[in-house]
Amino acid sequence: MAQGADDFDDDDEAFEAFPDPEVARLVLELERIITRRRRAGALGHLVEGRPVPLPVKPSHIELRVLTALAQTYGPVLFGHDFEPVLERVAECGAVVVVQRVLWSDLPEDNGLAARLLEARIPFEILCGTCPEVFMEEAHAELQGFRPRPPTPPMQSDDRERDDG
């Protein structure tokens, strides 16, 4: 997931963007945790000569997901029960976490979906407001089902176009 120009550049801007100071504080702390984990993971990738899969700093859309989590769960997010959630956000990205919570039928995602059950409605709202982000893979898959343009008619043996 690439970071866009509209991403928050510093903590002060990010803090002013949220109406609720407590939610803003929680989101900033979540951003720091995710950034720290991604930075450690990025160093490992670089040492091994592999490309870094995600930007170190959460993108604007990821901050929206973190905001939904902060509004839903509050400070409980920093407890032991949510450690796997934060680890997954750091490893896969917040968009992938939302996609897995809402639509995955993989057994390894059942615990994640169960843990974030209360966040389903905020996640669905995010998907509705930013479908181009959350539904990108679905749109790509659906392209295979769209009608294809007609192929030109076959040419006859005498090399003249067969118009039917």
N, C-alpha and C positions, 0 to 999 in steps of 0.2 A: 504494500500500500504506500503510495508516494505521498509525501507531504506537500501540501499546496501553499500558495502564497498567502492564503488567509489564515494559516495556522498562527497560534499565539507565539509571539516572539519572546516575551518575558513574563515572569510571574505577575507583575503589576497589572499588565493588560488583561491577563486571564482572570485575575481576581475581580477587576472592575466589571467584567462581562457577566457575572452571575448576580442575580438579585438577592440571593440569600447568602450572607457572609459565612454561615456555617457550612453550607454546601460547597461554597467556593474553597474554603479551607480544606475540606475533605478531598475535593477534586485535585487541588494542588498537591496534597500529600500523596494521593494515588498516582498522580503524574510523576512525582519524584521517585516513588517506589518502582514504577514501570520503567522509567528512564534508567535507573540504577541497574535493574536486572537486565535490561536490553544492552546497556553498555558493557556489562560483564560478558554477556553472550556474544556481543559483537567482537570483543577482544579475542575470545576463543575462536571465532570464525576466521578472523584476520590472521591469527597465529598459524592456523591450519591451512591458510590459503584459500578458504571458501568464501563465497560472496555473503554479505550480511543480508539476511532475508527481510528485515523490517528496519525502518528508520529508528534511531535510538529514542528520539523524542516522540511521544504520541501525537498523531495528527489531529486536526480539528475535529474530524468525525469521531475519532477515538475519545477525545475529550467529551463529546456529547454522550457517548456510551458510559464513560466514567461518571458523568453528571447524573445520568439515569440511575446508575448503581448507588451513588451517594444519596440521591433523593429517596431511593427505595429502602436502603439498608442503614444509612448513617454510619456512625463510628464502628458498628459491628463488622464492617468490611475489613478492619485491621486485626480481627481476631483469627484464631487458629482455623476455624471452620471455613473461612474464605481464602485461606492460603492457596489452595489449588486453583481457585478462580483467578487470583492475581498472577499466579505462575502461568496459567494458560493465556491470559491477556498479554503477558510479556513475551511468550513464545510464539503465539499464533497471530496476535493482533485482536483488537476489540471487535472488529467487524466479523471475523471468523467465529469468535465466541458467540456473538449474537446469532449468527447463522446456525451454529450447532445447537444452541439452546432452543431455537424456534423450530428447526426442520430436520435435525439429524436423527437418524434411526440407528446409529452405531452404538453398540453396547458401552463403549468407553466414554460416550458423551452423556449417558444416563445420569451419572452422578452430578455432572455440571448442570444439566437441565433441572434436576431436582433441587439443587442448591439455589439456583436462580429463578425458581418458579414464580416468586413475587415480582420479578422484573420482566416477565413476559409481556405485560401490557405496555410498559414504557418502551420495550424493545420493538413491539409491533408498531407503535406510534413512530419511532425512529425510522423503521423500514418504510412506513407510509410517507414520511416527509423526505426521505433520501433514498428512493428505490433504486436510483442509478448506482448507488454504492452497495447496498445490501443485496440487491437482486442481480448484480452484474453476471454472476455465474449462471443464474437461471435464464437470463436473456440470451447468453451464449448457447446454452443447451437448447433453448426454444428455436434458435435459428435453424437447427436441423429439421424442424417440423414445418417450416414455412414453405409455401409453394415455390418451386424453382421456375425461372423463366423458361419459356418453351425453347426447345432446341430447333435449329434450322432444319428444314426438310432435307432428306437424303438426296444426293445427286444420282441421276440415272447413269446407265452405262455409257451413253453418248456424251457425257460431261455437260449436259444441259441441266439447268435447275428444274427439278420436278416440283411444279406448283400444285400438283394434286389433281 
